[in-house]
């Protein structure tokens, strides 16, 4: 336990690595959403060919480990373009997340009753306008619980980026463990930080969900 002061002194270093973890998670989720939403709309409203291609994209990406995608981007493309570890990690996790976000967004879109679209079209709204202003606001609200789970998954998967040398939380924990010869204590501390990040993420999205939830008729009466 004589190494305990060294471990305590390493907490700021680990928290700095946790900052990389949060940044990777945020960027990857944004990439996944920006790719997944158009694909989800294509699956629901696209023609047969476009819908099939989107489905094939989802099936292919969900069948690949995120680490393999990361290695393809970081090592496989190194002969064509130099990708920093941070960018490669964000892209790999974002691409993988886009397949899962596509499916959860597709489910949310299909949960909006078809009568909503029919009513909008009956009022003279163009199809794209009805999707953007009638269907999507309701679908995105319904997607928050599932999206919260995906955010937690991407946060934990961000630890894979240690494999390409980025000094995020897990990589820094390895360095501290090697220096202090106390791997158990260091990795327990690492686990506590990951748990705190995941807990904070889920709680924050739960708050967003409650804020955006539409009141039921009984709640409106009260």
MARKOL-161347 format. One record per residue (C-alpha): chain; x negated, y, z negated. Coordinates in steps of 0.5 Angstrom, whole numbers. Example, Ala and Ser with C-alpha at 12.3 -4.5 7.8 and 13.67 -1.06 7.14 Angstrom:
<atoms>
ATOM   chain       X       Y       Z
ATOM       A     -25      -9     -16
ATOM       A     -27      -2     -14
</atoms>
This chain:
<atoms>
ATOM   chain       X       Y       Z
ATOM       A       0       0       0
ATOM       A      -6       4       0
ATOM       A      -4       6       7
ATOM       A       3       9       5
ATOM       A       0      16       5
ATOM       A      -2      15      12
ATOM       A       4      12      15
ATOM       A       8      18      11
ATOM       A       3      23      15
ATOM       A       5      20      21
ATOM       A      12      21      21
ATOM       A      12      28      25
ATOM       A       8      24      30
ATOM       A      13      19      31
ATOM       A      19      24      31
ATOM       A      15      28      36
ATOM       A      15      21      40
ATOM       A      23      21      38
ATOM       A      24      28      42
ATOM       A      21      24      48
ATOM       A      26      18      47
ATOM       A      32      23      47
ATOM       A      30      27      53
ATOM       A      29      21      57
ATOM       A      36      19      54
ATOM       A      39      25      56
ATOM       A      36      26      63
ATOM       A      38      18      65
ATOM       A      45      19      63
ATOM       A      46      25      67
ATOM       A      43      22      73
ATOM       A      47      16      72
ATOM       A      53      20      71
ATOM       A      52      24      77
ATOM       A      51      18      81
ATOM       A      56      14      78
ATOM       A      62      18      79
ATOM       A      62      19      86
ATOM       A      61      12      87
ATOM       A      67      10      82
ATOM       A      71      15      86
ATOM       A      69      11      93
ATOM       A      71       5      89
ATOM       A      78       7      88
ATOM       A      79      12      94
ATOM       A      74      10      99
ATOM       A      76       6     105
ATOM       A      74      -2     105
ATOM       A      67      -1     108
ATOM       A      65       4     103
ATOM       A      68       1      97
ATOM       A      65      -5      99
ATOM       A      58      -2      99
ATOM       A      59       1      92
ATOM       A      61      -5      89
ATOM       A      55      -9      92
ATOM       A      51      -3      89
ATOM       A      54      -4      82
ATOM       A      53     -12      83
ATOM       A      46     -11      85
ATOM       A      43      -6      79
ATOM       A      47     -10      74
ATOM       A      44     -16      76
ATOM       A      37     -13      75
ATOM       A      33     -12      68
ATOM       A      32      -5      67
ATOM       A      24      -6      66
ATOM       A      24      -9      73
ATOM       A      27      -3      76
ATOM       A      22       1      72
ATOM       A      16      -3      74
ATOM       A      18      -2      82
ATOM       A      19       5      81
ATOM       A      12       6      77
ATOM       A       8       1      80
ATOM       A      11      -1      87
ATOM       A      12       6      89
ATOM       A       5       9      87
ATOM       A       2       7      94
ATOM       A       7      12      97
ATOM       A       8      17      91
ATOM       A       5      19      85
ATOM       A      11      18      79
ATOM       A       9      21      72
ATOM       A      11      16      67
ATOM       A      17      20      64
ATOM       A      20      21      71
ATOM       A      19      14      73
ATOM       A      23      12      66
ATOM       A      28      17      67
ATOM       A      30      15      74
ATOM       A      29       7      73
ATOM       A      34       8      67
ATOM       A      39      13      70
ATOM       A      39       8      76
ATOM       A      41       2      72
ATOM       A      46       6      68
ATOM       A      49       9      74
ATOM       A      52       2      76
ATOM       A      55       1      69
ATOM       A      57       8      69
ATOM       A      61       7      76
ATOM       A      65       1      73
ATOM       A      67       5      66
ATOM       A      69      11      70
ATOM       A      72       7      75
ATOM       A      76       4      70
ATOM       A      78      10      67
ATOM       A      80      13      74
ATOM       A      85       7      75
ATOM       A      88       8      68
ATOM       A      91      14      70
ATOM       A      98      13      73
ATOM       A      99      13      80
ATOM       A     105      17      79
ATOM       A     100      23      77
ATOM       A      97      23      84
ATOM       A     104      22      87
ATOM       A     107      28      84
ATOM       A     101      32      85
ATOM       A     101      30      93
ATOM       A     109      32      92
ATOM       A     107      39      90
ATOM       A     103      40      96
ATOM       A      96      39      93
ATOM       A      91      36      98
ATOM       A      88      29      96
ATOM       A      81      32      94
ATOM       A      84      37      90
ATOM       A      89      33      86
ATOM       A      83      28      85
ATOM       A      79      34      82
ATOM       A      84      37      78
ATOM       A      89      32      76
ATOM       A      86      25      76
ATOM       A      79      27      74
ATOM       A      80      31      67
ATOM       A      85      25      65
ATOM       A      80      20      67
ATOM       A      74      23      64
ATOM       A      77      24      57
ATOM       A      79      17      57
ATOM       A      72      15      59
ATOM       A      69      18      53
ATOM       A      69      12      48
ATOM       A      66       7      53
ATOM       A      61      12      55
ATOM       A      59      13      48
ATOM       A      57       6      48
ATOM       A      53       7      55
ATOM       A      49      13      51
ATOM       A      47       8      46
ATOM       A      45       3      50
ATOM       A      41       8      54
ATOM       A      38      11      48
ATOM       A      35       4      46
ATOM       A      33       2      53
ATOM       A      29       8      53
ATOM       A      24       4      49
ATOM       A      22       0      55
ATOM       A      18       6      58
ATOM       A      13       4      53
ATOM       A      11      -1      58
ATOM       A       8       4      63
ATOM       A       4       8      57
ATOM       A       9      14      56
ATOM       A       8      16      48
ATOM       A      15      16      46
ATOM       A      17      13      39
ATOM       A      16       6      40
ATOM       A       9       7      43
ATOM       A       7      12      38
ATOM       A       9       7      33
ATOM       A       5       1      36
ATOM       A      -1       6      35
ATOM       A       0       8      28
ATOM       A       1       1      26
ATOM       A      -6      -1      30
ATOM       A      -9       5      26
ATOM       A      -6       3      19
ATOM       A      -6      -4      19
ATOM       A       2      -4      16
ATOM       A       6      -6      22
ATOM       A      12      -8      18
ATOM       A      13      -1      15
ATOM       A      11       2      21
ATOM       A      16      -2      25
ATOM       A      21      -1      20
ATOM       A      21       6      20
ATOM       A      21       6      27
ATOM       A      28       2      27
ATOM       A      30       7      22
ATOM       A      29      13      27
ATOM       A      32       9      32
ATOM       A      38       8      28
ATOM       A      39      15      26
ATOM       A      39      17      33
ATOM       A      44      12      35
ATOM       A      48      14      30
ATOM       A      48      21      31
ATOM       A      49      20      38
ATOM       A      56      16      37
ATOM       A      58      21      32
ATOM       A      57      26      36
ATOM       A      61      23      42
ATOM       A      67      21      37
ATOM       A      67      28      35
ATOM       A      68      30      42
ATOM       A      73      25      44
ATOM       A      77      27      38
ATOM       A      77      34      40
ATOM       A      79      32      47
ATOM       A      84      27      45
ATOM       A      91      29      47
ATOM       A      96      29      42
ATOM       A     102      24      42
ATOM       A     109      26      42
ATOM       A     110      24      34
ATOM       A     104      29      33
ATOM       A     106      34      37
ATOM       A     113      34      33
ATOM       A     109      35      26
</atoms>
